[in-house]
Amino acid sequence: MRVWGEVTREDYTDGLMPALQEAVDTDGELRLVFQIGPDFDKFTAGMMGADTTKGLSFGVGNWSKWRRMAVVTDVEWLRHAMQLFGWMTPGEQRLFSLAELDQAKEWAAQGQ
């Protein structure tokens, strides 16, 4: 999944959630490579709360299915946030730079 600009609630509900649901339906587990480009602006407040409002609980409801999430970005404040709060994510998570996208994909696909 790649994001840039402003990421909205609709981006989450119409883009990310269906892709994750398809992965669970196909494989029974979730592995995500989340690339955040240098032209990323922000996550809107609606996007940040989309998983916990109006019955949309995909991420929380599938907590045990998460295996690996590779966050690929050179946006410094996001890198710092992941270093501080990454322990709160389900499964394993790891940071990669934009130049390491191929390694991020390999890492996410490996392991249990």
PyMOL commands that set and color helices and strands:
alter all, ss='L'
color gray80, all
select helices_A, chain A and resi 9-27+45-52+58-61+63-65+76-88+98-109
alter helices_A, ss='H'
color red, helices_A
select strands_A, chain A and resi 2-7+30-43+66-73+92-96
alter strands_A, ss='S'
color yellow, strands_A
deselect
rebuild
show_as cartoon
